[in-house]
Amino acid sequence: MATFLRPLSYRYQWLFDGIARTAALTVGGEQPFRTLALQGLTLSQDMALLDLCCGSGQTTRFLTAYSPNVIGLDASPLSLQRAERNVPQAQFVQGWAEAMPLEDSRFDVVHCSAAIHEMTDDQRAAIFKEVLRVLKPGGIFTLIDFHRPQNPGFWPGLALFLWLFETQTAWQMLRANMPQELSQLGFAGVAQRLYAGGSLQVIQAQKPPLTTV
Ligand SMILES: C[S@@+](CC[C@H](N)C(=O)[O-])C[C@H]1O[C@@H](n2cnc3c(N)ncnc32)[C@H](O)[C@@H]1O
């Protein structure tokens, strides 16, 4: 489902950004929200970072603080036009996350912020496979997205948000066990952290490093 507010939020970036900033208050504001999934990683200036489903560059901007080598990928030409304006220091590529026009083993980190909930279960499986393909051995996949709240007090706010702005795929994702899906695909060291009463999840997962014999 979703209401008329969903297309409006995609048409007007100020509305999308205002909603995202308000939601980010549950974890202390936009800066913590945009960098939460990267916590604990050692990032350096020579690393190649991919902002998967980058939208208008809302998170891409924060990634460029870690490395000058940042690419944002999104399917929407309008979002990419805005991203190029908002984050001129990054590069942008148009494409589907489930069939990325990017070569194998290219990135040290692939980050996906608040986008996996827009995918069907099949799309999500295809995207996770693609992430594994474009990561370097030893590279890290990070994501931040909704989660079923553990604290019942967070259910009304999340349910209202999903009803106003999201579609059925967001509800489907709440039923998914993404750490298990990633482990089954071959990711190693999959770790999940929950925030905001459990209504937000951060996942970090590693593409297994090459082993030498
Ligand atoms: C909710 S926005 C998130 C934007 C940004 N990452 C953020 O954190 O605010 C989801 C983005 O995913 C993009 N998207 C949805 N499905 C996609 C797909 N299959 N492949 C690539 N991009 C997709 C949309 O165009 C949109 O820009």
The ligand as a MOL file (V3000), in Angstrom:
LIG
                    3D

  0  0  0     0  0            999 V3000
M  V30 BEGIN CTAB
M  V30 COUNTS 27 29 0 0 0
M  V30 BEGIN ATOM
M  V30 1 C 14.2880 5.2310 -0.1250 0
M  V30 2 S 15.4370 5.6650 -1.3750 0 CHG=1
M  V30 3 C 16.9510 5.6300 -0.4410 0
M  V30 4 C 17.9110 6.6680 -0.9310 0
M  V30 5 C 19.1990 6.8080 -0.1450 0
M  V30 6 N 20.0010 5.6090 -0.1920 0
M  V30 7 C 18.9470 7.2180 1.2880 0
M  V30 8 O 19.5370 6.6170 2.1830 0
M  V30 9 O 18.1950 8.1560 1.5300 0 CHG=-1
M  V30 10 C 15.5510 4.1870 -2.3470 0
M  V30 11 C 16.3150 4.3610 -3.6460 0
M  V30 12 O 16.4650 3.0740 -4.2370 0
M  V30 13 C 16.3500 3.2150 -5.6440 0
M  V30 14 N 15.9810 1.8900 -6.1730 0
M  V30 15 C 14.8420 1.1950 -5.9290 0
M  V30 16 N 14.8910 -0.0020 -6.5370 0
M  V30 17 C 16.0980 -0.0590 -7.1800 0
M  V30 18 C 16.7520 -1.0680 -7.9640 0
M  V30 19 N 16.1690 -2.2280 -8.1990 0
M  V30 20 N 17.9780 -0.7910 -8.4560 0
M  V30 21 C 18.5720 0.4040 -8.2050 0
M  V30 22 N 18.0050 1.3850 -7.4830 0
M  V30 23 C 16.7860 1.1510 -6.9510 0
M  V30 24 C 15.2750 4.2770 -5.8380 0
M  V30 25 O 15.3910 4.8810 -7.1180 0
M  V30 26 C 15.6040 5.2330 -4.6880 0
M  V30 27 O 16.4810 6.2560 -5.1010 0
M  V30 END ATOM
M  V30 BEGIN BOND
M  V30 1 1 1 2
M  V30 2 1 2 3
M  V30 3 1 2 10
M  V30 4 1 3 4
M  V30 5 1 4 5
M  V30 6 1 5 6
M  V30 7 1 5 7
M  V30 8 2 7 8
M  V30 9 1 7 9
M  V30 10 1 10 11
M  V30 11 1 11 12
M  V30 12 1 11 26
M  V30 13 1 12 13
M  V30 14 1 13 14
M  V30 15 1 13 24
M  V30 16 1 14 15
M  V30 17 1 14 23
M  V30 18 2 15 16
M  V30 19 1 16 17
M  V30 20 1 17 18
M  V30 21 2 17 23
M  V30 22 1 18 19
M  V30 23 2 18 20
M  V30 24 1 20 21
M  V30 25 2 21 22
M  V30 26 1 22 23
M  V30 27 1 24 25
M  V30 28 1 24 26
M  V30 29 1 26 27
M  V30 END BOND
M  V30 END CTAB
M  END
